[in-house]
């Protein structure tokens, strides 16, 4: 007989009790409380996904678009498997698998089903960490070699859910398998043929994105190509299309708005406080980054602990939260590639090429007087500026969306998170500032802090941030309708 260390959903305890003197004994069913917060298994698989996300960044360098899709689809698979043990939920991609009878809807069966779904999806998307997932399954008392597709068992339901998601998303525009025409089998190949109008050495159209040189950490330099310029072609999960909420255009050179916003970026950097430096670094995410989707999954996990979530609650919250993150990246890239807009790195050079300004001189130099053409973001030499167009800000879009999602899901804007770190620790180790505690009282304020951090850091102007926050919120509100449909709670 298989041995599971998982907790049963409902442990039936038979208790003899007298209804009244002389009456016969009766039985009473006493439910045992489910594991909550960090102890529920959905939370634990969420933590495993965050670990895999961090490992992916270490191994393959930051690729926030790609990994947002991984996280989104993993939690769709988990949701689809869980839905077969829920009274009302409707799966997204899983077809031909009936809802299980009420007497099978135990916590134990849900735990087994979501584990095989998560395991199958993570093996597909974070394949280099398969050994990690295998060990976790063994720790749970589950057989990682069980590939059953019997829809009458929780193992089969989980395996089928993972398979359904993987198959449904092949050919979705992400080019994960190099399957798009012209890719020659190379995964994530630039099959749309995008090339920037500007080179790293010559800026022929300052309104458009210009690649910039990074240090290779070995005394040389290189200019990264645009990251996944085809991501606007990826099929969303909840949105109708990536351009569904495309914002209007950003300000152009010559406009009073852009002049003022470029000046704002310079002044903000020149007056960075330790708290602002810490905010820039925290939202940039530093070493072992989990990117924006993973960052908001971390925030969601804080909510899980704060509110003592059950497995059911976390399955639903992570599903909604990460579908929003995935679709928000697609929507942001639609805007980025449509407008192909310049970043402050080039805009400051354009506006202040004949002026001396106060700015950050780079690692080991601090704030100093420099020529406007030497201005740079507050960022390490090895990753000076995100290698793709600016408008809208990805941080702002994903943060605006995920914050709105958590607000809608919890029914409150209250968050209450905080983090303590040393200013400069991720940027200028020889010029550390004070130890700072950043407080995030509400989801909305957290998103706005994430957005303004990108202006403070010199990666974006305010137009990128403001349009991004609103775009993300629009994605979350649209995805809320999708979510309500799939949890069987149609909007009234």
C-alpha positions in Angstrom: 0.0 0.0 0.0 1.3 3.5 -0.9 2.3 5.6 2.0 1.6 9.3 1.9 2.8 11.8 4.5 0.2 14.2 3.3 -2.6 15.3 5.6 -6.1 14.1 5.0 -8.7 16.7 4.3 -11.0 15.4 6.8 -10.1 13.0 9.5 -13.3 11.3 10.7 -13.2 10.7 14.4 -15.9 8.5 15.9 -16.9 9.7 19.3 -19.4 7.9 21.6 -21.6 10.4 23.2 -24.9 10.2 25.1 -27.7 12.3 23.6 -29.5 12.0 26.9 -29.7 9.6 29.7 -30.7 6.2 28.4 -30.2 7.1 24.7 -28.1 5.1 22.3 -24.6 6.2 21.4 -24.3 8.3 18.3 -21.3 9.4 16.2 -20.0 12.8 15.6 -17.6 13.9 12.8 -14.9 16.2 14.0 -12.9 18.0 11.3 -9.2 18.4 11.8 -8.0 21.9 10.8 -6.2 22.1 7.5 -2.6 23.2 7.3 -2.6 27.0 6.8 -0.1 29.7 5.7 3.4 28.4 5.0 2.3 24.8 6.0 -0.2 24.3 3.2 1.1 22.4 0.2 0.1 25.0 -2.4 2.3 27.5 -0.5 5.2 25.0 -0.5 4.9 24.5 -4.2 4.8 28.3 -4.6 8.1 28.5 -2.6 9.6 25.8 -4.8 8.6 27.9 -7.9 10.3 31.0 -6.5 13.5 28.9 -5.9 13.4 27.7 -9.4 12.8 31.2 -10.7 15.9 32.5 -8.8 18.0 29.6 -10.1 16.8 30.3 -13.7 18.1 33.9 -13.4 21.5 32.7 -12.1 21.9 30.1 -14.9 20.4 32.0 -17.9 20.5 35.7 -16.9 17.5 37.8 -16.3 14.6 37.0 -18.7 11.5 38.3 -17.0 9.2 37.7 -19.9 10.1 34.1 -20.3 9.9 33.3 -16.6 6.7 35.1 -16.1 5.2 32.7 -18.6 6.7 29.8 -16.7 5.1 30.9 -13.4 1.8 31.7 -15.0 1.4 28.3 -16.7 2.6 26.4 -13.6 -0.2 27.9 -11.6 -2.7 27.3 -14.3 -1.7 23.6 -14.3 -2.1 23.6 -10.5 -5.5 25.3 -10.7 -6.7 22.9 -13.4 -5.8 19.9 -11.4 -7.4 21.3 -8.2 -10.6 22.3 -10.1 -11.5 18.6 -10.5 -11.8 18.3 -6.7 -13.7 21.5 -6.3 -17.5 21.9 -6.4 -17.7 24.7 -9.0 -14.3 25.5 -10.6 -13.7 25.2 -14.4 -10.3 24.3 -15.7 -8.5 26.5 -18.3 -6.9 23.9 -20.5 -7.7 20.5 -19.0 -10.4 18.8 -21.0 -12.2 15.4 -20.9 -11.6 14.9 -17.2 -14.7 14.8 -15.1 -15.2 16.5 -11.7 -14.5 14.0 -9.0 -17.3 12.8 -6.8 -17.8 14.7 -3.5 -16.5 11.9 -1.4 -13.1 12.2 -3.2 -12.7 15.9 -2.7 -10.4 15.5 0.2 -7.3 17.5 1.1 -5.2 14.5 0.5 -6.4 14.1 -3.1 -6.1 17.8 -3.8 -2.5 17.7 -2.4 -1.6 14.7 -4.6 -3.2 16.2 -7.7 -1.7 19.7 -7.4 1.7 18.1 -6.7 1.8 16.1 -9.9 0.5 19.1 -11.8 3.2 21.4 -10.4 5.9 18.7 -10.8 5.0 18.1 -14.4 4.9 21.8 -15.3 8.0 22.7 -13.4 9.9 19.9 -15.1 8.9 21.3 -18.5 9.6 25.0 -17.7 12.5 24.8 -15.2 14.0 21.6 -16.6 17.5 22.3 -15.3 16.1 22.0 -11.7 14.4 18.6 -12.2 16.5 17.0 -9.4 15.2 19.5 -7.0 11.6 18.8 -7.9 12.2 15.0 -7.7 13.6 15.3 -4.2 10.7 17.4 -3.1 8.2 14.8 -4.4 10.1 12.1 -2.5 10.0 14.3 0.6 6.2 14.4 0.2 6.0 10.6 0.0 5.1 10.8 -3.7 6.5 8.8 -6.5 8.2 11.1 -9.1 8.2 8.3 -11.7 4.4 7.9 -11.6 3.3 9.1 -15.1 -0.3 7.7 -14.8 -2.9 9.5 -16.9 -5.8 7.7 -15.2 -8.4 10.5 -14.7 -9.9 8.5 -11.8 -6.8 9.0 -9.6 -5.3 12.3 -8.2 -2.0 11.3 -9.7 -3.5 11.0 -13.1 -5.5 14.2 -12.8 -2.3 16.1 -11.9 -0.3 14.6 -14.7 -3.1 15.3 -17.2 -3.4 18.9 -16.0 0.3 19.5 -16.6 0.2 17.8 -20.0 -2.8 19.8 -21.1 -1.2 23.1 -20.2 2.1 22.2 -21.9 0.4 21.0 -25.1 -2.1 24.0 -25.2 0.7 26.5 -25.0 3.0 25.1 -27.7 3.0 27.5 -30.6 1.6 30.3 -28.5 4.2 32.8 -29.8 6.7 32.5 -27.0 8.9 30.3 -29.3 10.0 28.1 -26.4 10.8 25.2 -28.7 12.2 27.3 -31.6 9.0 26.3 -33.5 8.2 29.6 -35.1 9.0 30.0 -38.8 12.6 31.2 -39.3 13.8 30.1 -35.9 15.8 27.1 -37.1 14.9 25.2 -33.9 16.5 27.8 -31.7 14.4 28.5 -28.6 13.3 32.1 -28.0 14.9 33.1 -31.3 14.0 36.6 -32.6 11.7 35.3 -35.3 10.1 38.7 -35.9 13.4 40.1 -37.2 13.4 43.2 -34.9 16.5 45.4 -35.2 16.8 48.7 -33.4 17.1 51.8 -35.6 19.9 53.0 -33.3 23.2 51.2 -32.6 25.1 51.4 -29.3 27.5 53.8 -31.1 25.1 56.0 -33.1 21.8 57.4 -32.2 20.1 58.4 -35.4 16.6 58.8 -33.9 16.7 59.8 -30.2 12.9 59.1 -29.8 13.6 55.4 -30.4 15.4 52.8 -28.2 19.2 52.7 -28.3 21.2 49.7 -27.0 23.9 50.5 -24.5 27.2 49.0 -23.6 27.5 46.8 -20.4 30.7 45.7 -18.8 31.3 42.0 -19.3 33.0 41.8 -15.9 36.3 40.9 -17.5 37.5 44.3 -18.7 35.5 44.2 -21.9 32.1 45.5 -23.0 29.1 44.3 -25.0 25.8 45.7 -26.0 22.9 43.3 -25.3 20.3 42.7 -28.0 16.7 43.4 -27.3 15.2 40.8 -25.0 12.3 38.8 -26.6 11.2 41.5 -29.1 8.4 39.1 -30.1 6.7 38.9 -26.7 3.9 41.1 -27.9 2.9 38.1 -30.1 2.5 35.7 -27.2 -1.1 34.6 -26.7 -2.4 35.9 -23.3 -4.3 33.6 -20.8 -7.0 36.1 -19.7 -6.8 39.0 -22.1 -8.2 39.0 -25.6 -4.9 40.2 -27.0 -1.7 42.0 -26.0 -2.9 45.3 -27.4 -6.3 45.2 -25.7 -5.4 48.1 -23.4 -2.5 49.6 -25.3 -1.9 53.2 -23.9 -1.5 56.3 -26.0 1.9 57.4 -27.2 4.7 58.7 -24.9 6.0 62.3 -25.1 8.4 63.1 -28.0 11.5 65.1 -28.0 10.6 68.8 -28.3 7.6 68.5 -26.1 7.5 70.4 -22.7 6.4 67.2 -21.0 9.5 65.2 -22.0 11.8 68.1 -21.2 10.4 68.3 -17.7 10.4 64.5 -17.2 14.0 64.1 -18.3 15.0 67.0 -15.9 13.1 65.2 -13.2 15.1 62.0 -13.7 18.4 63.9 -13.3 17.3 65.8 -10.2 16.0 62.7 -8.6 19.3 60.9 -9.1 21.3 63.8 -7.9 19.4 63.8 -4.6 19.0 60.1 -3.9 18.5 59.4 -0.2 19.6 56.1 1.4 16.0 55.1 1.6 15.5 55.8 -2.1 18.7 53.8 -3.0 17.4 50.9 -1.0 14.1 51.1 -2.8 15.7 51.1 -6.2 17.8 48.1 -5.3 15.0 46.1 -3.6 12.7 46.6 -6.6 15.5 45.9 -9.0 15.7 42.6 -7.0 19.5 42.2 -6.9 21.4 38.9 -7.0 19.2 35.7 -7.4 16.5 37.9 -8.8 13.1 36.3 -9.2 12.0 39.1 -11.7 8.7 41.0 -11.3 6.4 38.0 -11.5 8.3 36.2 -8.9 8.6 39.3 -6.7 4.8 39.5 -6.6 4.5 35.8 -6.0 6.7 36.4 -2.9 4.3 39.2 -1.9 1.3 36.9 -2.4 3.0 34.4 -0.2 3.3 37.0 2.5 -0.5 37.4 2.3 -0.8 33.6 2.6 1.0 33.7 5.9 -0.7 36.8 7.1 -4.1 35.5 6.5 -3.5 31.8 7.3 -4.6 30.6 3.9 -5.7 27.1 3.2 -4.6 25.1 0.1 -7.8 26.1 -1.7 -7.2 29.8 -1.1 -3.6 29.7 -2.2 -4.3 27.7 -5.3 -6.9 30.3 -6.4 -4.9 33.4 -5.3 -1.6 32.3 -7.0 -3.5 31.3 -10.2 -5.1 34.8 -10.5 -1.9 36.6 -9.4 0.4 34.9 -11.8 -2.0 35.0 -14.8 -2.1 38.7 -14.3 1.7 38.9 -14.2 2.1 36.8 -17.3 -0.5 38.8 -19.3 0.8 42.1 -18.0 4.2 41.3 -19.4 2.6 40.6 -22.8 0.7 43.9 -22.6 3.7 45.8 -21.6 5.8 44.3 -24.4 3.0 45.2 -26.9 3.5 48.8 -25.9 7.3 48.6 -25.8 7.6 47.1 -29.3 4.9 49.2 -30.8 6.4 52.5 -29.7 10.1 51.4 -29.6 10.7 54.2 -27.2 13.9 55.7 -25.8 15.2 55.3 -22.2 16.5 58.1 -20.0 20.0 56.7 -20.6 19.9 58.1 -24.1 17.4 60.9 -23.5 19.6 62.6 -20.9 22.5 62.5 -23.3 20.4 64.1 -26.0 19.1 66.9 -23.8 22.2 67.6 -21.7 25.1 66.9 -24.1 26.6 70.4 -23.7 26.0 70.8 -20.0 27.7 69.9 -16.7 25.2 68.2 -14.3 25.4 66.6 -10.9 24.9 62.9 -11.2 26.1 59.5 -10.0 29.5 58.9 -11.5 29.4 55.1 -11.1 30.7 52.5 -8.7 33.3 54.0 -6.3 32.6 57.6 -7.4 29.4 58.7 -5.8 27.7 61.9 -6.8 29.8 64.3 -8.8 29.8 66.9 -11.6 29.9 65.3 -15.0 29.2 66.0 -18.6 25.6 65.2 -19.6 26.8 62.7 -22.1 28.3 60.6 -19.2 25.1 60.3 -17.3 24.0 56.8 -16.4 21.4 55.0 -14.3 22.1 54.0 -10.7 23.0 50.5 -11.5 26.1 48.2 -11.7 28.4 48.3 -14.7 27.4 44.7 -15.6 23.7 45.5 -15.9 23.4 49.2 -16.6 19.9 49.3 -18.1 17.2 46.9 -19.2 18.0 45.9 -22.8 14.6 46.7 -24.5 12.5 49.7 -25.2 11.1 51.8 -22.4 7.4 52.6 -22.7 5.7 51.2 -20.7 7.7 50.3 -17.6 7.6 46.6 -17.0 8.0 47.0 -13.3 5.1 49.5 -13.2 2.9 47.4 -15.4 3.4 44.1 -13.5 3.3 45.8 -10.1 0.2 47.8 -11.0 -1.5 44.6 -12.2 -0.5 42.3 -9.4 -1.2 44.9 -6.7 -4.7 45.4 -8.1 -5.1 41.6 -8.2 -4.2 41.1 -4.6 -6.5 44.0 -3.6 -9.4 42.5 -5.6 -8.8 39.0 -4.3 -8.4 39.9 -0.6 -11.1 42.5 -0.7 -8.8 45.1 0.9 -5.9 47.3 -0.1 -4.1 46.6 3.3 -0.7 44.9 2.9 1.6 45.6 5.8 4.9 44.1 4.5 8.3 45.5 5.3 11.9 44.7 4.5 15.3 45.8 6.0 18.4 46.2 3.9 21.6 48.3 3.6 21.5 51.1 1.0 24.0 50.5 -1.8 24.6 46.9 -1.1 23.6 45.8 -4.6 25.2 48.7 -6.4 28.2 50.3 -4.6 29.7 48.1 -2.0 32.5 50.6 -1.3 30.0 53.3 -0.5 27.3 51.7 1.7 24.6 53.8 3.2 22.5 53.3 6.3 20.4 50.3 7.1 16.9 51.1 5.9 13.5 49.6 6.6 11.1 49.9 3.7 7.4 49.7 4.6 4.6 48.7 2.2 1.3 49.6 4.0 -1.0 48.9 1.0 -0.8 47.0 -2.2 -1.4 50.2 -4.2 1.4 52.0 -2.5 3.7 49.0 -3.0 3.0 49.2 -6.8 3.6 52.9 -6.8 6.8 52.5 -4.9 7.9 49.9 -7.4 7.0 52.2 -10.3 8.8 55.3 -8.9 11.8 53.2 -8.0 12.4 52.9 -11.8 12.4 56.6 -12.2 14.6 57.1 -9.2 17.0 54.5 -10.7 17.1 56.3 -14.0 15.5 53.5 -16.0 12.3 55.3 -16.9 10.7 58.6 -17.1 7.3 59.3 -15.3 5.3 58.7 -18.5 6.6 55.1 -18.6 5.7 54.6 -15.0 2.2 56.2 -15.0 1.1 54.5 -18.2 2.5 51.2 -16.9 0.6 51.3 -13.6 -2.7 52.0 -15.4 -2.0 49.3 -18.0 -1.4 46.8 -15.3 -4.5 47.7 -13.4 -6.6 47.3 -16.6 -5.1 43.8 -17.1 -5.9 42.9 -13.5 -9.5 44.0 -13.8 -10.0 42.1 -17.1 -8.4 39.0 -15.6 -10.6 39.3 -12.6 -13.6 38.5 -14.8 -11.7 35.6 -16.3 -10.8 34.4 -12.7 -14.4 34.7 -11.5 -15.6 32.6 -14.4 -13.1 29.8 -13.7 -13.7 29.6 -10.0 -17.4 29.3 -10.8 -18.4 32.7 -9.4 -19.7 34.7 -12.4 -19.8 38.5 -12.1 -23.2 39.8 -11.1 
